[in-house]
Amino acid sequence: MYKMLLFTLMTFSSLLGACEKDKTNTPDAYGDGPKTPVPAALQGGWMYGNFSTTEYWNQNPMEYIGDGFELAIAFKFNANGTYEQYFTSKTVAGGIATYHQSFTKGTVEINEANKTLITHAYSAHYKQTKNGQTTENRDLTDKEITKTTQYTYEPGTEPNGTRVIRLKMNGTTDPLSFLLKF
């Protein structure tokens, strides 16, 4: 659980990509950060997800309140060295379901020899809802960004044949398996 919470916090901080309203209307919505072509083996949409099996029911067993915790992170790596990152999490506490969602765009550098991947966030949008009511919905500012995030990666295949990349963010010990989804 500690590993999941640590990764969630680190990932959420990396998702706080900068975005000012005028940046979204530029011809290059991914910015002009450093980038390299993305190898064919890493192109596409990769997803990691987790959910809690606790707190499904209120004290009244007839009242479903949902998972205590849900998390999904997805990357889309494009051949031209750009990326998109999607993040969503949900917590239920005191009967209140809170969602955090973020969408980040930027450029990516991939070093196949060293198996490193560096994202350079250019723009991001954040949304928070509580019990279905939007409490925040805005583009993030430059001061709210972690501009660069470095990962190590290892491509592989799951036993069922699904392609996977195992990403490990700098500062963490265990990689997370992102399955090829789209």
Backbone as CSV, one residue per row, in Angstrom:
resi,resn,N_x,N_y,N_z,CA_x,CA_y,CA_z,C_x,C_y,C_z
1,MET,0.828,-1.184,0.000,0.000,0.000,0.000,0.879,1.257,0.000
2,TYR,1.979,1.232,0.809,2.885,2.382,0.859,3.451,2.668,-0.519
3,LYS,3.857,1.611,-1.242,4.430,1.774,-2.583,3.415,2.444,-3.507
4,MET,2.163,2.020,-3.434,1.131,2.575,-4.298,0.881,4.049,-3.968
5,LEU,0.813,4.375,-2.674,0.590,5.770,-2.293,1.770,6.649,-2.669
6,LEU,2.997,6.151,-2.464,4.182,6.911,-2.846,4.184,7.172,-4.347
7,PHE,3.913,6.121,-5.129,3.895,6.294,-6.580,2.786,7.256,-6.999
8,THR,1.627,7.166,-6.331,0.517,8.068,-6.641,0.927,9.511,-6.414
9,LEU,1.540,9.778,-5.271,1.966,11.148,-4.984,3.001,11.635,-5.984
10,MET,3.974,10.770,-6.304,5.016,11.167,-7.247,4.435,11.370,-8.639
11,THR,3.548,10.476,-9.028,2.951,10.601,-10.354,2.084,11.844,-10.432
12,PHE,1.283,12.087,-9.392,0.422,13.257,-9.412,1.263,14.522,-9.494
13,SER,2.399,14.551,-8.785,3.248,15.749,-8.865,3.818,15.911,-10.268
14,SER,4.104,14.790,-10.940,4.631,14.912,-12.303,3.542,15.319,-13.285
15,LEU,2.298,15.072,-12.896,1.195,15.432,-13.783,0.832,16.905,-13.687
16,LEU,1.357,17.564,-12.693,1.051,18.978,-12.561,1.822,19.746,-13.627
17,GLY,1.528,19.397,-14.862,2.187,20.005,-16.015,1.680,21.409,-16.220
18,ALA,2.541,22.260,-16.673,2.174,23.662,-16.833,1.284,23.870,-18.030
19,CYS,0.398,24.839,-17.885,-0.430,25.220,-19.018,-1.037,26.568,-18.724
20,GLU,-0.838,27.485,-19.604,-1.526,28.750,-19.550,-2.502,28.751,-20.694
21,LYS,-3.586,29.495,-20.573,-4.639,29.461,-21.580,-4.123,29.685,-22.995
22,ASP,-3.147,30.583,-23.184,-2.685,30.884,-24.535,-1.860,29.754,-25.143
23,LYS,-1.308,28.861,-24.323,-0.502,27.766,-24.857,-1.342,26.742,-25.600
24,THR,-2.589,26.565,-25.204,-3.412,25.532,-25.814,-3.790,25.867,-27.249
25,ASN,-3.631,27.113,-27.644,-4.006,27.514,-28.996,-2.822,27.632,-29.948
26,THR,-1.632,27.226,-29.493,-0.469,27.303,-30.366,-0.476,26.136,-31.346
27,PRO,0.192,26.296,-32.500,0.212,25.211,-33.486,0.815,23.924,-32.934
28,ASP,1.835,24.029,-32.081,2.449,22.836,-31.524,2.006,22.689,-30.072
29,ALA,0.891,22.022,-29.858,0.312,21.880,-28.527,1.158,21.015,-27.603
30,TYR,2.212,20.392,-28.126,3.086,19.552,-27.305,4.341,20.288,-26.869
31,GLY,4.531,21.511,-27.294,5.695,22.296,-26.919,6.906,21.972,-27.770
32,ASP,7.994,22.653,-27.464,9.220,22.458,-28.242,10.349,21.916,-27.365
33,GLY,9.985,21.108,-26.369,10.980,20.504,-25.484,11.816,19.459,-26.206
34,PRO,12.862,18.977,-25.549,13.702,17.938,-26.151,12.864,16.704,-26.485
35,LYS,13.149,16.096,-27.627,12.420,14.880,-27.992,13.250,14.037,-28.937
36,THR,12.933,12.753,-28.940,13.534,11.792,-29.856,12.397,10.988,-30.468
37,PRO,12.605,10.400,-31.620,11.578,9.507,-32.154,11.314,8.366,-31.163
38,VAL,10.059,7.948,-31.081,9.693,6.857,-30.177,9.830,5.535,-30.926
39,PRO,10.602,4.598,-30.386,10.738,3.292,-31.045,9.373,2.617,-31.198
40,ALA,9.213,1.842,-32.255,7.935,1.175,-32.532,7.458,0.347,-31.345
41,ALA,8.378,-0.267,-30.612,8.000,-1.117,-29.480,7.356,-0.347,-28.333
42,LEU,7.543,0.988,-28.298,6.969,1.802,-27.215,5.805,2.668,-27.678
43,GLN,5.534,2.709,-28.959,4.444,3.533,-29.467,3.097,2.944,-29.057
44,GLY,2.137,3.828,-28.794,0.788,3.387,-28.456,0.387,3.828,-27.071
45,GLY,-0.744,3.312,-26.624,-1.306,3.670,-25.332,-1.083,2.589,-24.300
46,TRP,-0.496,2.977,-23.182,-0.114,2.055,-22.114,-0.850,2.452,-20.837
47,MET,-1.424,1.474,-20.122,-2.224,1.801,-18.954,-1.854,0.945,-17.746
48,TYR,-1.825,1.619,-16.592,-1.662,0.968,-15.298,-2.880,1.331,-14.467
49,GLY,-3.399,0.387,-13.698,-4.545,0.689,-12.851,-4.561,-0.155,-11.600
50,ASN,-5.256,0.356,-10.590,-5.363,-0.333,-9.324,-6.637,0.131,-8.643
51,PHE,-7.215,-0.727,-7.822,-8.351,-0.339,-7.017,-8.330,-1.091,-5.707
52,SER,-9.042,-0.559,-4.739,-9.096,-1.149,-3.414,-10.281,-2.098,-3.328
53,THR,-10.134,-3.148,-2.562,-11.259,-4.060,-2.337,-11.908,-3.794,-0.987
54,THR,-11.591,-2.651,-0.393,-12.201,-2.304,0.889,-13.198,-1.178,0.698
55,GLU,-14.027,-1.001,1.689,-15.010,0.081,1.740,-16.022,0.040,0.606
56,TYR,-16.348,-1.156,0.127,-17.378,-1.256,-0.906,-18.765,-0.926,-0.359
57,TRP,-18.993,-1.216,0.895,-20.338,-1.084,1.455,-20.322,-0.189,2.675
58,ASN,-21.419,0.539,2.874,-21.599,1.336,4.056,-21.873,0.387,5.221
59,GLN,-22.042,0.909,6.420,-22.396,0.046,7.544,-23.720,-0.657,7.281
60,ASN,-24.563,-0.017,6.524,-25.801,-0.653,6.076,-25.432,-1.476,4.849
61,PRO,-25.466,-2.820,4.930,-25.006,-3.641,3.809,-25.831,-3.484,2.527
62,MET,-26.915,-2.753,2.579,-27.715,-2.522,1.381,-27.236,-1.288,0.612
63,GLU,-26.301,-0.510,1.194,-25.861,0.744,0.582,-24.441,0.623,0.043
64,TYR,-24.303,0.587,-1.273,-22.994,0.513,-1.925,-22.395,1.910,-1.997
65,ILE,-21.144,2.059,-1.542,-20.507,3.376,-1.598,-19.293,3.406,-2.507
66,GLY,-18.914,2.288,-3.089,-17.810,2.275,-4.036,-16.486,1.909,-3.402
67,ASP,-15.465,1.836,-4.257,-14.120,1.512,-3.804,-13.615,2.576,-2.857
68,GLY,-12.761,2.158,-1.937,-12.106,3.116,-1.072,-11.040,3.897,-1.811
69,PHE,-10.464,3.273,-2.865,-9.386,3.913,-3.606,-9.303,3.312,-5.004
70,GLU,-9.193,4.163,-6.004,-8.989,3.736,-7.390,-7.912,4.619,-8.000
71,LEU,-7.151,4.046,-8.945,-6.076,4.783,-9.589,-5.862,4.238,-10.992
72,ALA,-5.725,5.123,-11.951,-5.349,4.718,-13.306,-4.411,5.779,-13.876
73,ILE,-3.368,5.293,-14.537,-2.399,6.164,-15.199,-2.203,5.601,-16.590
74,ALA,-2.212,6.468,-17.583,-1.995,6.006,-18.959,-1.051,6.963,-19.660
75,PHE,-0.228,6.395,-20.521,0.649,7.160,-21.392,0.313,6.809,-22.824
76,LYS,0.380,7.777,-23.702,0.330,7.530,-25.142,1.606,8.127,-25.711
77,PHE,2.451,7.261,-26.261,3.703,7.703,-26.857,3.546,7.693,-28.373
78,ASN,3.762,8.840,-28.997,3.619,9.006,-30.436,4.977,8.882,-31.121
79,ALA,4.973,8.403,-32.348,6.202,8.162,-33.105,7.086,9.406,-33.196
80,ASN,6.470,10.598,-33.233,7.224,11.836,-33.447,7.872,12.414,-32.188
81,GLY,7.860,11.667,-31.069,8.516,12.152,-29.857,7.629,12.986,-28.961
82,THR,6.318,12.887,-29.126,5.386,13.572,-28.241,4.668,12.522,-27.398
83,TYR,4.079,12.993,-26.306,3.346,12.069,-25.430,2.135,12.765,-24.830
84,GLU,1.212,11.938,-24.348,0.072,12.383,-23.561,0.031,11.495,-22.328
85,GLN,-0.311,12.085,-21.198,-0.411,11.323,-19.958,-1.760,11.613,-19.326
86,TYR,-2.450,10.552,-18.942,-3.758,10.641,-18.328,-3.647,10.105,-16.905
87,PHE,-4.271,10.772,-15.964,-4.255,10.334,-14.577,-5.642,10.499,-14.005
88,THR,-6.113,9.501,-13.273,-7.354,9.640,-12.528,-7.236,8.845,-11.241
89,SER,-7.764,9.405,-10.170,-7.829,8.671,-8.911,-9.145,9.022,-8.238
90,LYS,-9.604,8.087,-7.433,-10.842,8.294,-6.686,-10.622,7.770,-5.277
91,THR,-11.059,8.543,-4.302,-11.074,8.091,-2.923,-12.482,8.264,-2.388
92,VAL,-12.870,7.403,-1.481,-14.151,7.539,-0.781,-13.827,7.600,0.694
93,ALA,-14.197,8.694,1.315,-13.978,8.875,2.749,-15.171,9.628,3.317
94,GLY,-15.696,9.125,4.395,-16.840,9.784,5.026,-18.036,9.882,4.100
95,GLY,-18.167,8.927,3.192,-19.288,8.929,2.257,-19.127,9.899,1.099
96,ILE,-17.971,10.566,0.982,-17.734,11.525,-0.101,-16.737,10.926,-1.084
97,ALA,-17.153,10.813,-2.342,-16.280,10.312,-3.406,-15.603,11.500,-4.070
98,THR,-14.266,11.505,-4.051,-13.500,12.591,-4.650,-12.674,12.039,-5.796
99,TYR,-12.815,12.654,-6.981,-12.031,12.296,-8.160,-11.019,13.398,-8.443
100,HIS,-9.801,12.986,-8.807,-8.767,13.889,-9.307,-8.423,13.384,-10.703
101,GLN,-8.443,14.265,-11.682,-8.121,13.879,-13.052,-7.179,14.909,-13.655
102,SER,-6.239,14.415,-14.472,-5.282,15.295,-15.111,-4.962,14.765,-16.499
103,PHE,-4.733,15.695,-17.411,-4.329,15.361,-18.771,-3.143,16.251,-19.120
104,THR,-2.003,15.640,-19.453,-0.761,16.364,-19.721,-0.253,16.028,-21.112
105,LYS,0.307,17.031,-21.802,0.946,16.841,-23.104,2.361,17.371,-23.037
106,GLY,3.225,16.783,-23.854,4.588,17.274,-23.913,5.430,16.454,-24.875
107,THR,6.735,16.533,-24.685,7.679,15.803,-25.528,8.365,14.739,-24.681
108,VAL,8.949,13.760,-25.371,9.594,12.655,-24.667,10.931,12.331,-25.336
109,GLU,11.918,12.033,-24.497,13.217,11.559,-24.967,13.357,10.109,-24.517
110,ILE,13.733,9.244,-25.447,13.918,7.836,-25.120,15.333,7.417,-25.507
111,ASN,16.025,6.831,-24.556,17.366,6.289,-24.793,17.253,4.771,-24.689
112,GLU,17.226,4.105,-25.837,17.050,2.649,-25.860,18.222,1.918,-25.220
113,ALA,19.434,2.429,-25.380,20.615,1.760,-24.824,20.565,1.733,-23.298
114,ASN,20.178,2.858,-22.693,20.115,2.951,-21.229,18.748,2.600,-20.663
115,LYS,17.770,2.386,-21.550,16.388,2.092,-21.136,15.842,3.202,-20.242
116,THR,16.063,4.470,-20.676,15.508,5.604,-19.946,14.504,6.340,-20.809
117,LEU,13.577,6.948,-20.135,12.505,7.698,-20.779,12.345,8.982,-19.965
118,ILE,12.419,10.133,-20.617,12.286,11.419,-19.929,11.129,12.180,-20.557
119,THR,10.141,12.530,-19.728,9.017,13.327,-20.221,9.263,14.792,-19.887
120,HIS,8.862,15.655,-20.832,8.962,17.111,-20.666,7.554,17.672,-20.821
121,ALA,6.892,17.932,-19.690,5.508,18.417,-19.706,5.448,19.821,-20.290
122,TYR,4.454,20.048,-21.150,4.245,21.364,-21.743,2.916,21.970,-21.298
123,SER,1.849,21.182,-21.299,0.550,21.692,-20.886,-0.186,20.634,-20.085
124,ALA,-1.061,21.093,-19.200,-1.850,20.155,-18.398,-3.157,20.807,-17.987
125,HIS,-4.136,19.951,-17.793,-5.450,20.387,-17.321,-5.813,19.511,-16.124
126,TYR,-6.411,20.107,-15.095,-6.761,19.402,-13.870,-8.238,19.596,-13.576
127,LYS,-8.860,18.515,-13.094,-10.265,18.579,-12.701,-10.459,17.779,-11.427
128,GLN,-11.230,18.350,-10.491,-11.588,17.657,-9.261,-13.096,17.687,-9.120
129,THR,-13.664,16.543,-8.739,-15.100,16.485,-8.455,-15.299,15.812,-7.107
130,LYS,-16.323,16.246,-6.408,-16.718,15.635,-5.141,-18.200,15.319,-5.224
131,ASN,-18.502,14.036,-5.053,-19.877,13.557,-5.170,-20.556,14.069,-6.429
132,GLY,-19.827,14.051,-7.533,-20.380,14.423,-8.826,-20.407,15.912,-9.117
133,GLN,-20.003,16.746,-8.183,-19.982,18.188,-8.378,-18.555,18.656,-8.646
134,THR,-18.344,19.373,-9.741,-17.012,19.872,-10.072,-16.625,20.959,-9.085
135,THR,-15.471,20.772,-8.429,-14.971,21.768,-7.480,-13.776,22.533,-8.034
136,GLU,-13.133,21.972,-9.062,-12.004,22.641,-9.713,-11.900,22.097,-11.130
137,ASN,-11.650,22.990,-12.092,-11.548,22.587,-13.495,-10.766,23.680,-14.217
138,ARG,-9.448,23.453,-14.382,-8.623,24.542,-14.904,-7.335,24.032,-15.522
139,ASP,-6.744,24.884,-16.348,-5.396,24.653,-16.841,-4.432,25.002,-15.705
140,LEU,-3.350,24.286,-15.621,-2.363,24.529,-14.578,-1.354,25.584,-15.022
141,THR,-0.748,26.240,-14.058,0.219,27.301,-14.346,1.634,26.740,-14.370
142,ASP,2.560,27.523,-14.903,3.969,27.111,-14.960,4.536,26.792,-13.573
143,LYS,4.067,27.477,-12.557,4.583,27.253,-11.208,4.106,25.925,-10.618
144,GLU,3.105,25.333,-11.209,2.547,24.086,-10.693,3.097,22.842,-11.392
145,ILE,4.126,23.009,-12.152,4.610,21.908,-12.984,5.879,21.275,-12.444
146,THR,5.961,19.996,-12.629,7.222,19.289,-12.585,7.574,19.128,-14.054
147,LYS,8.455,19.957,-14.541,8.715,20.033,-15.979,9.287,18.754,-16.563
148,THR,10.159,18.076,-15.810,10.851,16.905,-16.335,10.710,15.752,-15.356
149,THR,10.357,14.582,-15.871,10.282,13.368,-15.061,11.041,12.263,-15.781
150,GLN,11.902,11.584,-15.058,12.706,10.523,-15.664,12.269,9.161,-15.136
151,TYR,12.202,8.209,-16.059,11.841,6.825,-15.751,12.897,5.903,-16.350
152,THR,12.986,4.704,-15.793,13.640,3.612,-16.496,12.511,2.707,-16.974
153,TYR,12.752,1.972,-18.047,11.698,1.112,-18.579,12.274,-0.219,-19.024
154,GLU,11.407,-1.191,-19.041,11.759,-2.518,-19.543,10.539,-3.063,-20.280
155,PRO,10.658,-3.247,-21.599,9.527,-3.826,-22.333,9.437,-5.326,-22.065
156,GLY,8.244,-5.861,-22.167,8.059,-7.291,-21.948,6.712,-7.754,-22.453
157,THR,6.376,-8.962,-22.081,5.104,-9.570,-22.459,4.539,-10.290,-21.239
158,GLU,3.260,-10.086,-20.973,2.585,-10.786,-19.885,2.332,-12.233,-20.293
159,PRO,2.066,-13.130,-19.343,1.802,-14.534,-19.669,0.652,-14.730,-20.674
160,ASN,-0.309,-13.799,-20.699,-1.434,-13.926,-21.644,-1.109,-13.357,-23.023
161,GLY,0.132,-12.890,-23.222,0.554,-12.373,-24.523,0.441,-10.865,-24.680
162,THR,-0.124,-10.172,-23.702,-0.255,-8.717,-23.774,1.112,-8.061,-23.595
163,ARG,1.415,-7.113,-24.478,2.669,-6.363,-24.351,2.606,-5.459,-23.128
164,VAL,3.752,-5.264,-22.490,3.834,-4.478,-21.270,5.144,-3.694,-21.267
165,ILE,5.107,-2.510,-20.651,6.352,-1.822,-20.308,6.322,-1.604,-18.807
166,ARG,7.416,-1.927,-18.182,7.540,-1.746,-16.744,8.306,-0.448,-16.517
167,LEU,7.592,0.545,-15.978,8.170,1.866,-15.736,8.506,2.025,-14.264
168,LYS,9.684,2.582,-14.026,10.098,2.895,-12.663,10.526,4.353,-12.646
169,MET,9.817,5.154,-11.868,10.141,6.570,-11.747,11.380,6.723,-10.881
170,ASN,12.239,7.679,-11.233,13.413,7.943,-10.392,12.968,8.152,-8.958
171,GLY,13.657,7.515,-8.032,13.328,7.651,-6.629,12.425,6.545,-6.111
172,THR,11.946,5.663,-6.977,11.132,4.538,-6.533,11.915,3.251,-6.746
173,THR,11.510,2.199,-6.062,12.256,0.948,-6.157,11.583,-0.092,-7.039
174,ASP,10.270,-0.088,-7.103,9.557,-1.126,-7.850,8.884,-0.541,-9.088
175,PRO,9.035,-1.214,-10.216,8.364,-0.730,-11.432,6.879,-1.070,-11.411
176,LEU,6.107,-0.304,-12.170,4.699,-0.585,-12.380,4.529,-1.079,-13.808
177,SER,3.667,-2.062,-13.991,3.438,-2.655,-15.322,2.317,-1.924,-16.037
178,PHE,2.668,-1.304,-17.155,1.711,-0.616,-18.011,1.421,-1.523,-19.201
179,LEU,0.155,-1.913,-19.356,-0.250,-2.814,-20.437,-0.607,-2.020,-21.675
180,LEU,-0.288,-2.568,-22.853,-0.663,-1.934,-24.108,-2.172,-2.044,-24.259
181,LYS,-2.871,-0.898,-24.309,-4.329,-0.881,-24.354,-4.906,-0.234,-25.596
182,PHE,-4.217,0.761,-26.136,-4.795,1.466,-27.289,-3.687,1.996,-28.170
